Amino acid sequence: MDVKLRLAQKNELEVIYHLLISNDEWSKFNAPYFQYEHPSLAQFEQSMFQRLLNGLNMQLITVNNTPVGTVNSYWECEETRWLEAGVVIYDSKFWGQGIAEKAIPLWVSYLFNSYDIERVGMTTWSGNPRMMSLALKLGFQQEARLRKVRYYQGEYFDSIKFGMLRSEWKVRN
């Protein structure tokens, strides 16, 4: 299985849009406590697709050159160089195959090479045990657990913050 990161191509607009909206299973694990609605094709083209075309803070994850998900980053606080990263595999038939395990290191290396930062963070919630396990497996340190701050479907969950320092990444990679 050949897992790579790359920019989107203009002719992939509808393919990637269909990937995003065709299976909602991913949205049950990607911060479902925030209201999510599928964007229209026009909204997708003007926002997320532009980020995928430019590739600075979002790129496609491909398996054998077929898009299956995305990696992204965002500034929690740009003034203090606090950068967070994320990953989504949209089609659940690709889950459990080690795709994110291969994609995240590519993305973290890209982020450390592209930005003058000392840390890459990843935040998840206790309702996503696979992401918590993956972060630890990749060497991220659990830095914080905010207890019972995410309310979803009548139940409270924890917010869990992981981080990787540049020096730790150099040793691991």
matplotlib code that plots the C-alpha trace (Angstrom):
import matplotlib.pyplot as plt

x = [0.0, 1.5, 0.5, 1.4, 0.5, -0.1, -1.9, -5.3, -5.5, -8.2, -9.9, -10.4, -13.0, -16.0, -14.1, -12.9, -16.2, -18.0, -15.4, -16.2, -20.0, -20.6, -19.9, -20.7, -19.1, -15.9, -17.9, -18.8, -15.2, -14.0, -15.3, -18.9, -19.9, -19.5, -22.4, -21.4, -23.3, -22.0, -21.0, -22.5, -20.2, -19.8, -18.9, -16.5, -14.8, -14.4, -13.0, -11.6, -10.8, -8.7, -6.7, -6.1, -5.0, -2.5, -1.3, 0.2, -2.2, -4.1, -3.2, -4.7, -3.9, -3.7, -3.5, -2.1, -2.8, -6.5, -7.7, -8.9, -8.5, -6.8, -4.2, -4.5, -3.0, -4.2, -2.8, -4.1, -2.1, 0.2, 1.8, 3.2, 3.8, 1.3, 0.4, -2.1, -2.5, -5.2, -6.1, -9.3, -9.7, -13.2, -14.1, -14.4, -13.5, -10.0, -9.9, -7.6, -5.1, -2.4, -3.0, -3.1, 0.0, 1.9, 0.3, 0.8, 4.6, 4.8, 2.7, 4.6, 7.9, 6.4, 5.2, 8.6, 10.3, 7.9, 7.4, 9.7, 7.9, 9.1, 6.0, 3.2, 0.0, -2.9, -6.1, -8.8, -11.5, -12.0, -14.7, -11.9, -9.7, -8.1, -6.7, -5.5, -3.7, -2.2, -0.8, 1.0, 2.2, 3.7, 5.6, 3.3, 3.2, -0.2, 0.2, -3.3, -6.6, -9.5, -12.0, -15.7, -15.5, -17.1, -20.8, -22.2, -25.3, -26.1, -22.6, -19.5, -16.1, -12.6, -10.5, -7.1, -4.1, -0.9, 2.3, 5.5, 8.6, 11.0, 13.8, 11.8, 10.8, 14.5, 15.4, 12.4, 12.9]
y = [0.0, 3.3, 6.1, 9.6, 13.2, 15.6, 18.7, 18.3, 18.7, 21.0, 18.2, 16.3, 18.7, 16.4, 13.3, 14.8, 16.4, 13.0, 11.4, 14.0, 13.7, 10.0, 8.5, 10.2, 7.6, 9.8, 12.7, 10.6, 10.6, 14.0, 16.3, 15.3, 17.6, 20.5, 20.8, 19.6, 19.9, 19.0, 22.0, 22.5, 21.8, 25.6, 26.1, 23.2, 24.6, 28.0, 26.9, 23.4, 22.7, 25.9, 24.7, 21.4, 23.0, 25.3, 22.6, 24.8, 23.8, 20.9, 18.0, 14.9, 11.5, 9.0, 5.3, 4.2, 7.7, 7.5, 10.2, 8.6, 11.5, 14.7, 16.0, 19.5, 22.1, 25.3, 27.9, 27.6, 30.8, 32.0, 34.7, 32.0, 29.5, 27.0, 24.7, 21.9, 19.1, 16.7, 13.7, 12.3, 9.1, 9.7, 6.3, 3.8, 0.9, 2.3, 2.4, 0.0, -0.4, 1.8, 4.7, 7.4, 5.8, 6.4, 9.8, 11.6, 11.2, 12.6, 15.5, 16.2, 16.2, 18.6, 20.9, 20.9, 21.6, 24.3, 26.3, 27.8, 25.9, 23.7, 21.6, 20.0, 19.3, 17.0, 17.2, 14.5, 13.4, 10.3, 9.1, 8.4, 5.7, 4.8, 8.4, 8.4, 5.1, 6.2, 9.4, 7.5, 4.8, 7.6, 9.0, 12.0, 12.7, 13.1, 16.6, 17.4, 15.8, 18.2, 16.1, 16.0, 19.1, 17.6, 16.8, 14.5, 12.4, 12.8, 11.9, 13.8, 13.1, 14.3, 16.5, 15.0, 17.0, 15.4, 17.0, 16.3, 18.5, 19.1, 17.6, 14.4, 14.1, 14.3, 11.5, 9.3, 10.1]
z = [0.0, -1.2, 1.2, 0.2, 0.8, -2.1, -3.2, -4.9, -8.6, -10.1, -12.0, -8.6, -7.2, -7.6, -6.6, -3.4, -2.6, -3.1, -0.8, 1.9, 1.7, 0.7, 4.2, 7.5, 9.7, 9.9, 11.4, 14.4, 15.5, 14.2, 17.0, 16.6, 19.5, 17.1, 14.7, 11.2, 8.0, 4.5, 2.5, -0.9, -3.8, -4.3, -0.6, -0.7, -3.8, -2.3, 1.1, 1.8, -1.9, -2.1, 1.0, -0.7, -4.0, -2.2, 0.2, 2.9, 5.7, 4.2, 1.9, 0.5, 1.8, -1.1, -1.3, -4.6, -5.8, -4.8, -2.3, 0.9, 3.5, 4.5, 6.9, 8.1, 10.4, 12.1, 14.4, 17.9, 18.5, 15.7, 17.8, 20.1, 17.2, 18.6, 15.7, 15.8, 13.3, 12.4, 10.1, 8.7, 6.7, 5.2, 3.9, 6.8, 4.6, 4.7, 8.5, 10.5, 7.6, 9.0, 6.6, 9.2, 10.9, 7.6, 6.8, 10.1, 10.2, 6.6, 7.7, 10.9, 9.0, 6.5, 9.3, 11.0, 7.7, 6.7, 9.9, 12.6, 15.4, 18.3, 18.8, 16.8, 18.7, 18.1, 20.1, 20.2, 22.6, 24.7, 22.3, 19.7, 21.3, 18.0, 17.6, 21.2, 20.7, 17.4, 18.8, 21.6, 19.1, 17.0, 20.0, 20.8, 24.5, 26.3, 27.6, 29.0, 29.7, 30.2, 32.0, 30.9, 28.7, 25.6, 25.8, 23.1, 22.9, 26.6, 27.8, 28.9, 27.3, 27.9, 25.6, 25.2, 24.0, 22.6, 21.5, 19.7, 20.1, 17.2, 19.2, 19.9, 16.3, 15.2, 17.5, 16.3, 12.6]

ax = plt.figure().add_subplot(projection="3d")
ax.plot(x, y, z, "-o")
ax.set_aspect("equal")
plt.show()
